[in-house]
Amino acid sequence: MPILKFHLYQSRSPKEIDYLLDVAHDVMVQTFDVPTADRYQIVNEHAPLNMRALDTGLGIPRTNKFVLLEVVSRPRGKAAKVAFYENLCAALQEKCGIAASDVMISFTENTDEDWSFGHGRAQFLTGEL
């Protein structure tokens, strides 16, 4: 159910993007214990002129492989979020060659009444989910 919004610099091949999305989905399923078919992902590619990703003064180096990930989700506990950050960075490094320094993640939380998956119903509230 989380919506994953990826902001990337333009430069990746369709195959690289597909693999990045697959890896992120696998980490989300494992970390948050969501169903495998629960997959909502959006990719936004930006020309370098149109996206700035500095290091917030932390001395974190960035490259053209930078990934800004926005996660829209029901509330998740602190431990689950920290595990997601760690697991995603490790998986992206191992499987996609994206350094942890090139991964920035931000959560936006909402509640059950904020979701409708179709048919004009709030499936979390109706008990369908």
C-alpha positions, 0 to 999 in steps of 0.5 A: 500500500505505500506509494513510492515516488522516485526522483532520479536524474535522467541517465538511467536505462529502462532496465536499470529503472526496472531493477531499481523498482524491483529491488525497492519493492522487495525491500518494502515487502520484506520490511513492512510485511505488505502483500507482494501485489501491493505495488504502487511506484512512480518514477520522475526523471529530472534533468540535472538543471531541475533537481538539486540534492545537497547534503544538508551540511552533513558532508554526504557526497552525491553523484548522478546516481542519486535517488530521492524516494518519497514514501506515502504510507499508513503510520509505520513505527520508528523501528520499521522506518529505520529498518527500511532505510538500512535495508533499502540502502544495503540492497541498492548498494549490493544489487544496483551499485547505488551508494548509500550516500546517494539515497535520500528517503522521506516519509509522509504518513496518512491514515486509513480514511485517506486511501481509496483503491478504487470503486469510490470506497475506502477499503481500509474502513469497509474491511475489504483490506 
